């Protein structure tokens, strides 16, 4: 049987590309061709032999690529998500049009996952448990719609953000407000930082929201999450070929649990020991992955309620598999990239008619 030929659209030298390459080579396959996002976005040559299986990887945090996506400026800035998204989707569709290539991730599904409003709507339409939500175009509209619904606490999310960039855990009690976010002002520009901080002056909070609002805001009712060891937690569950294969517990002393923002990996066994809850987590992640059947891998963020029974989906991530040194749930020792290569080989064999 002829082995599959693989290629990846990514940023040369990026850690994600390297981890996928290592997994491919470890399975005895030829090193994958790397197609640079720079060439995709600038109209450069984007070609690969017919029949190639193409993995689409994150544009990463490369400053040059960021400038191509949303224009020049500080690459850590939060604003500009709408421009980034438009250029990103155009790039995805250019990749999808390469003759003879079979993409391992459906580009239209990736586009949905990078629009929190559309992703939430797709999950809700499929009957997945998601927090109720609304859209807002300004700080005034945010406060007005919260008041109409009687919501005192919400998560304000940029429609096209990722990695919790610009996400605000917001609460109000009369004239008192509090916003918890990793966004901070540097030389007059709202940027991502690696430290979660609180704002309690309404003028500061309004400035945060108004800076983000032009790119679109997705606002979800706050879902009270369970605690583990005195820290709030949720789970990132990676599904490969539709099946949950990896999971990590993310814990934090703040409402934002992302590991790169001070969150820490928690005790997965403590969650797995609660059989009924664990089954709901896996079933929910699998059902969320089923909403994106054309995607080889997705990362599903599953929240566990304070009652330790209810669960809800916070996000579905197209590039949610960067979880180094994390073994698979079956105990086979495969990381998320090795798991995907195994799934690719399995699909290839079945396509060739092997049992």
Secondary structure, DSSP 8 states (H G I E B T S, - for coil): -----EEEEE-TT-HHHHHHHHHHHHTT----EEEEHHHHHHT------TT-EEEE---TT-HHHHHHHH-SS-TTBS--HHHHHHHHHHHHHHHHTSTT-EESB-HHHHHHHT-HHHHHHHHHHTT-----EEEESSHHHHHHHHHHHT-SEEEEEETT--TTTT-EEEEEETTEEEEEEEEEEETTEEEEEEEEEEE--HHHHHHHHHHHHTT-EEEEE---B-EETTEEEEEEEEEETTEEEEEEEEEESSS---GGGT-EE--HHHHHTSHHHHHHHHHHHHHHHHTTTTBSEEEEEEEEBTTSS-EEEEEEETT----TT---TTSS---HHHHHHHHHHHHHHHHTT--
